[in-house]
Amino acid sequence: MARPIIFGEISGIEEGHLFDGRKEMMPSSFHRVWGRGIDSDKEKGAAAVVLSGGYKDKDNDDIIIYTGAGGRDKNGKQIEDQKWSHNDNTGLITSCDRGMPVRVIIGHKHKSLLAPKSGYVYAGLYYVDSSWDEIESFGDKQFRMCKFKLVYAGKNTNRPTPEEIELDHSVRDKKRRQGTVMRIVRDTQIALMVKELYDFKCQVCGIAIKTKSGFYAEGAHIKPLGKPHNGDDSLKNLLCLCPNHHVMFDKGTFSISDNLSLIGNEKGRLKLDEKHQIDKSNLKYHRTSHGYE
Amino acid sequence: MARPIIFGEISGIEEGHLFDGRKEMMPSSFHRVWGRGIDSDKEKGAAAVVLSGGYKDKDNDDIIIYTGAGGRDKNGKQIEDQKWSHNDNTGLITSCDRGMPVRVIIGHKHKSLLAPKSGYVYAGLYYVDSSWDEIESFGDKQFRMCKFKLVYAGKNTNRPTPEEIELDHSVRDKKRRQGTVMRIVRDTQIALMVKELYDFKCQVCGIAIKTKSGFYAEGAHIKPLGKPHNGDDSLKNLLCLCPNHHVMFDKGTFSISDNLSLIGNEKGRLKLDEKHQIDKSNLKYHRTSHGYE
């Protein structure tokens, strides 16, 4: 485990890359641990998972229900419950909380359209949508298993994006799901940086939302991304906020003056790390957008 | 204004329906107010808007940047700022906060591919994504205008859904936007019911997120919608929560016992209105999913 953990794409290994075996994945840190499904760092997150047919992981390639680690004896027989405190399961929850990508590798024994005839294939980057417990039967015994929903989020434009996958579900479920999207919270590499800078504590209230493995926060763009505002996805345009203050900021319930005092319906000052330079023209844009100047 | 305000689709008037004039929209309550762009109730929301070319509303049909009401003299000349406190603008913010659909009507003078040769066309249901101020020039004067981003959310499967529209932006902006979707908050007719029942106050902490016009809350499904859980979109499976407690509930930071006491990382009891019957099997599902039993 001396090799460093690497998240996201690894140079030279494109989606669809074939590996003869597990050992070939190790020198590049693509998947560092032979014989284990999850390549994980408890605090930093899980970088890669292998689906090798060991568990009955149901998947349709774009949404994968992945079973966590632990509870098996030396022969691979399930003999006890899986635990969220297992390093590998905790790593996947960390990836979920932080919106980090996980490399998915599919082995030839796995039931999937993507499975190669032999060896392993890199199926692309996925994000961890959610996690939960499930009671599963193994012969006459039942054990509690850790489950993860992984959703394709790679760069192959021939495969659907998370939005299209969600949409496909809606359409299949009931033609068009009644109702609208209120909020889509995206996450980017830069957003992770701002959240780590503040240890996932909200820059307004200091709250960090506790999860099974660590903490959750959201990267909030000061000048919004997308039409018609076209703000940047840069550290100078990002704040680390709890979901409540993210909603309030986006809706203009409060804004921020150049001296970082809060204006509107929040009192106090924005906490700002000395390494975090905010573009004041973005603050001004937010104030002007919401009637504060 | 004696006619009741009606939200969403009106029976017998499908998307694409043509009206000779504004008066034809009034008997059915499709758009009740002649000569005004927005048919709105300050507290309940805006039911319908007309785009008649009166303002320079830029739109591509699926995303419409709509200008609010107010500040014009009898001849239609802009003579002062628009105000968020104007009933019609407040109504559109209420619709935004509550995830309610707005009927969009496009007149023949409006620059749009959907514009009819004469009269007006019903362009479908939209949701109000966001609102902000913009300084606009009128001759040598400048006024502050209220702006709304409306996104198509109707039933015409030949037109894109909100997810596809968001996606289309991502793809156009930079091939595939880096990063993943952390959270998609959808809203449904039923979700609005549960939020209204609690006056938008979180059933855990009592907080209602203040916005420009009223309050914001989220409808949280106890047993999740979608694969693999397949929970119902019904009042028995919904809670009214603030965004923070919505995230915490979805991630299993806390759960709820059958006697409504909170378990895990929250203390106290779930506030429950006597008219709100929760399906206890859904609570059990949540507890089991997150290791509380």
Chai-1 contact restraints between the chains, C-beta under 6 A:
chainA,res_idxA,chainB,res_idxB,connection_type,confidence,min_distance_angstrom,max_distance_angstrom,comment,restraint_id
A,I65,B,P228,contact,1.0,0.0,6.0,A-B,restraint_1
A,G99,B,T180,contact,1.0,0.0,6.0,A-B,restraint_2
A,G99,B,M182,contact,1.0,0.0,6.0,A-B,restraint_3
A,Y127,B,T180,contact,1.0,0.0,6.0,A-B,restraint_4
A,W132,B,S289,contact,1.0,0.0,6.0,A-B,restraint_5
A,D133,B,S289,contact,1.0,0.0,6.0,A-B,restraint_6
A,D133,B,G291,contact,1.0,0.0,6.0,A-B,restraint_7
A,A153,B,T180,contact,1.0,0.0,6.0,A-B,restraint_8
A,K155,B,R176,contact,1.0,0.0,6.0,A-B,restraint_9
A,T161,B,L167,contact,1.0,0.0,6.0,A-B,restraint_10
A,P162,B,V181,contact,1.0,0.0,6.0,A-B,restraint_11
A,E163,B,E163,contact,1.0,0.0,6.0,A-B,restraint_12
A,E163,B,E166,contact,1.0,0.0,6.0,A-B,restraint_13
A,E163,B,L167,contact,1.0,0.0,6.0,A-B,restraint_14
A,E166,B,E163,contact,1.0,0.0,6.0,A-B,restraint_15
A,E166,B,I184,contact,1.0,0.0,6.0,A-B,restraint_16
A,L167,B,T161,contact,1.0,0.0,6.0,A-B,restraint_17
A,L167,B,E163,contact,1.0,0.0,6.0,A-B,restraint_18
A,H169,B,G226,contact,1.0,0.0,6.0,A-B,restraint_19
A,R176,B,K155,contact,1.0,0.0,6.0,A-B,restraint_20
A,Q178,B,T188,contact,1.0,0.0,6.0,A-B,restraint_21
A,G179,B,R186,contact,1.0,0.0,6.0,A-B,restraint_22
A,G179,B,D187,contact,1.0,0.0,6.0,A-B,restraint_23
A,G179,B,T188,contact,1.0,0.0,6.0,A-B,restraint_24
A,T180,B,G99,contact,1.0,0.0,6.0,A-B,restraint_25
A,T180,B,Y127,contact,1.0,0.0,6.0,A-B,restraint_26
A,T180,B,A153,contact,1.0,0.0,6.0,A-B,restraint_27
A,T180,B,D187,contact,1.0,0.0,6.0,A-B,restraint_28
A,V181,B,P162,contact,1.0,0.0,6.0,A-B,restraint_29
A,V181,B,R186,contact,1.0,0.0,6.0,A-B,restraint_30
A,M182,B,G99,contact,1.0,0.0,6.0,A-B,restraint_31
A,M182,B,V185,contact,1.0,0.0,6.0,A-B,restraint_32
A,M182,B,D187,contact,1.0,0.0,6.0,A-B,restraint_33
A,R183,B,V185,contact,1.0,0.0,6.0,A-B,restraint_34
A,I184,B,E166,contact,1.0,0.0,6.0,A-B,restraint_35
A,I184,B,I184,contact,1.0,0.0,6.0,A-B,restraint_36
A,V185,B,M182,contact,1.0,0.0,6.0,A-B,restraint_37
A,V185,B,R183,contact,1.0,0.0,6.0,A-B,restraint_38
A,R186,B,G179,contact,1.0,0.0,6.0,A-B,restraint_39
A,R186,B,V181,contact,1.0,0.0,6.0,A-B,restraint_40
A,D187,B,G179,contact,1.0,0.0,6.0,A-B,restraint_41
A,D187,B,T180,contact,1.0,0.0,6.0,A-B,restraint_42
A,D187,B,M182,contact,1.0,0.0,6.0,A-B,restraint_43
A,T188,B,Q178,contact,1.0,0.0,6.0,A-B,restraint_44
A,T188,B,G179,contact,1.0,0.0,6.0,A-B,restraint_45
A,I209,B,V247,contact,1.0,0.0,6.0,A-B,restraint_46
A,I209,B,M248,contact,1.0,0.0,6.0,A-B,restraint_47
A,K210,B,T253,contact,1.0,0.0,6.0,A-B,restraint_48
A,K210,B,N265,contact,1.0,0.0,6.0,A-B,restraint_49
A,T211,B,K251,contact,1.0,0.0,6.0,A-B,restraint_50
A,G226,B,H169,contact,1.0,0.0,6.0,A-B,restraint_51
A,P228,B,I65,contact,1.0,0.0,6.0,A-B,restraint_52
A,C242,B,N244,contact,1.0,0.0,6.0,A-B,restraint_53
A,P243,B,P243,contact,1.0,0.0,6.0,A-B,restraint_54
A,P243,B,N244,contact,1.0,0.0,6.0,A-B,restraint_55
A,P243,B,V247,contact,1.0,0.0,6.0,A-B,restraint_56
A,N244,B,C242,contact,1.0,0.0,6.0,A-B,restraint_57
A,N244,B,P243,contact,1.0,0.0,6.0,A-B,restraint_58
A,N244,B,N244,contact,1.0,0.0,6.0,A-B,restraint_59
A,V247,B,I209,contact,1.0,0.0,6.0,A-B,restraint_60
A,V247,B,P243,contact,1.0,0.0,6.0,A-B,restraint_61
A,M248,B,I209,contact,1.0,0.0,6.0,A-B,restraint_62
A,K251,B,T211,contact,1.0,0.0,6.0,A-B,restraint_63
A,T253,B,K210,contact,1.0,0.0,6.0,A-B,restraint_64
A,T253,B,T211,contact,1.0,0.0,6.0,A-B,restraint_65
A,N265,B,K210,contact,1.0,0.0,6.0,A-B,restraint_66
A,S289,B,W132,contact,1.0,0.0,6.0,A-B,restraint_67
A,S289,B,D133,contact,1.0,0.0,6.0,A-B,restraint_68
A,G291,B,D133,contact,1.0,0.0,6.0,A-B,restraint_69
